[in-house]
Structures are given as structure tokens and as C-alpha cells.
Amino acid sequence: MKIKEKMELEVEVDKRHIISLGKRLYTESVELLRELVNNAYDADATKVYVEIDPEKIEVSDNGEGMDLEGLKQYFLIGSEEKVIHSRSPKFGRVRVGQFGIGKFASLAAAACFEVITQHKEFAARVIFDKIAWETSKNKWHIPLEILDYDHERDDGTTIILSKLTKSFDLEDVEKKLMEGVPLKAPDFEVYVNKKRLYARSLIGQKIPILEGSKFGLISGEIIIVTSSMASMKELGIDIKVKGVTVKKALFGMETWGKVVCRIKGEINADFLPITSDRSNFVTDSDEYQAFLKVMEKVVSIIKRTLGKEAYRREDRKAGRVVKDALNRIHKSLALNPDLSPFGPVPYGDNKETGKGAVFEKGKGKTQNKTDIKTIKESKPKSKKKKRRNPLVKKITPNAIVRRVRMGDKSVSVCLDFFGENGPECFSEGNVVYINRDHSLYKRQSKRTATYTMYIGRLLTQEISLMHETRSPRLAFSRQSKLLKDAFKDDIF
């Protein structure tokens, strides 16, 4: 480009404090690039290209660019331009930048800072050389070159950092930009070495958040990821202001143990005041205290969701264990017909399962749920007088019910909650009830190796009592034989 005119811009601040201030505000050099990309976002850019090589870094955008007054404003530290005009002119974006120190802080990582911009027939270049600047004493002027407008390129701004004094790891740059840049905003794309960056997408159970406060809206999404995706490296929920992550927080969930590794997501609260280094919030402000009250509600929602998920997971596990135990006992009864209260039990003739046991799940809202009517249907008809006050009048919606055919009859198993002081197990007719609140059940259900054996012990106990109730000693002897044959192929 042909230089048309040369002039100088005067910086109205004590230069001795600029670099030291920049170092304190931007403790990691990669944060400087985040600041430059966010400046492009504020300038209504739709595309930002970050090119990194060992010699220099270039950040270019197709935003509005700057005219002469815009350049003066750009190099004015502490300008209130983005506070007064909090939204961008073209897309109405809520502007992210605030303090205006980022371009000078770049000198903490590079000895030369160059700005090339053009806007509506105006084009200019500013070169800020740290070495030349340090040789001057009290004067501080930034060389400005007015250039011919390049009609072959769009308006926009390019920042070039050269004579690097710090290294930039490509992976760290991508990670920081993915966290600290509003990549989910419409009409905004960021590329690093020609690779487009996308906001991280997590797979899991999603909890949408939309809460109001007197200071503004609090929105976002909490995701409970699968155990395979859980990680200890990045704990916490991203707290964002204007689409940019300020910090991660757990809000007391760190006491929950390993499950906290599965809690991810983000919360947006644009009204939160942030500290000058953008790494935290002004915690003693009224805005932040109001935010904490909303987050207490969010945490309680997360806790309830995790509790329901744990029950579902435990229900599936319990259903599999009961089925396995029943199949083993079915086989044992077939081998010991003299011990069966149901008469001869055939085994191995069921084409569907290949094991002879025909299982039925209880009816209800889910596969593992049933109602008391289904259980009562499994009880054999008897001319004896029915119990006026049955032990179980109604089962809970979370009860797990399995029924298996034993020859011409069937036996049902119901795992439900009968209280910590309730019996470990009991039976009514051909229905065996197992108490999930009992301390022994709670302990054994956590031990995979013995869970099936424990259920098998309770079932053989009740089945033996169905066959022989006059002599407990004889019933226990029959139980021992059934249990031994049910698990004789296992090695513990």
C-alpha cells in the first residue's frame, strides 16, 4: 500500500505502568488472544481468523473496522465507549470487552503490536514497537500511517503480534477460545489455523435453567454426563457473562464425592459484576448474592435428578439380579423336585430363553413397576379363609416385580420399600417380598459379587418355608440344598 500521510497518536496514560498492569490482568498469554477475538465480536465480525506460528500471531476479522476517531478511541485506556454503547451497531450484540487494556497487555507476550484496519474508504496502520517505545523517555506517541483504501478486501481489522517473547500452544489456544469466546452466537465463526472452533457439546441428561432475578435473567443448561465422560480435570459449571466464561464453580457440590465429575454445563448471567482481571466476580455485590440464591435452587434440582437417576440405575441392576437368582432357583428346583412346593418343575424346554424359566415383568409405568393387583393374581386360589389384614396392602410405584413359571404354578418376587425396621423378607401366598430399606439389603446390594447370592438366599428361604412350615430346622436344611445347587457352578 502507498503511504499517503504520516502522523502520531498520543497515548494519555503513564507508560511505566502499562506492561506491568497487562501482566497482572492477563496471567496467561493465551488470554490475550481471547481478548482480541472478543474485540472482533464487539466489532460485528462474522468471521475471525487466528493464525499461529513460531514467529508471529495474526488475528484478522471482517468486522466494521475503524476510522481515525475509532483508532483514537481504541488506544485510549479506560475508555467508556463500550459502556456507553453497550451493543454493537449492526447485530446488536452485547459487547464483551470492557477495560481496553488488552492491546497493551499484548506487549507482555510480543515485542511488536501492529494494527491494520479499514472502514468506509479509510485505511490505516499502527505499529507499536516495544523496543522503540522503551528508548523514549517521557514522550509516548504511537506511529500511525494513513493508507490507500484496498477495494479488493472487506472492511475489518487485522492484529499482528511479532517478535514473540512467549510461546503459544495450539491446543491451549483452542481450549481458551472455546471457553472464553461466544461461539454459540449467531453469525459468528472463529478459525484457528484454518480449523473452525465449535462450542463444546456434551452428551447426557440435560436440565434447562431459566430463572429470573431483580437484576436480570439467569439461563443455561446443566448436563449430567455419562460415567465414561466424567473427568476430574475440569470440574464445575461454566459461569458466563455475555457469552464468555468467567470461572467454573461447584456451589457446594464438591462434597458430593465422585459424582461431581459428571456435572457439567453452563449458566449465563450477564448482570454479574466481574473483577478487573476477569477471573472472578465481585462476590460482595448484591447482584452476586442474588445469583447465589438462584444457584441454591439449581443445585437442589441437580441433586433430585441425580437421585432419580441413581434409583433407575439401581432398579435396572436389581431387576437383572432377581432374574438371575430366579433362574438359578428354577434350575435347582428342577434338580430337586422333592424340595419344590410347586410340584415337578421342568427345565430346559423353553425355546425362547433356552433355560426353561419363563419370566414376566410386572405391569406399571415402567418395565420394573407393577400394581398390587398383578401380584395378587399370581397367588394360588385357596378355599382357606383369606387374611383380613394382609401385610402388604399397596406397593410403591418404584417396586420391582418379577414372576417366573414353576411348572403349572408361578412365583412372584417383589422388591419394595418396607422401612428400615421392617422385616428383611416375607411371603404371602406365592409372592416373596424383599425389603430394600433393610440394612442388610443396602449393604449386599452394593457388593456385585454377593448381590445375587443374597437374593438367592432370601428366595430359597421363603420357598423352603412354603414347602415346610412345621419344622424350621427341616426348612433350613431344604434351603441349604436348594441354594447349594443353585450356585454350584459359581466360584466365589
PyMOL commands that set and color helices and strands:
alter all, ss='L'
color gray80, all
select helices_A, chain A and resi 15-25+30-42+68-74+81-84+102-108+130-135+170-180+227-229+253-262+286-335+337-339+372-377+439-445+448-467+472-486
alter helices_A, ss='H'
color red, helices_A
select strands_A, chain A and resi 3-10+47-52+56-61+110-119+122-129+141-147+156-164+189-192+195-196+204-213+216-225+237-241+244-249+263-268+359-361+400-406+409-416+425-428+431-435
alter strands_A, ss='S'
color yellow, strands_A
deselect
rebuild
show_as cartoon
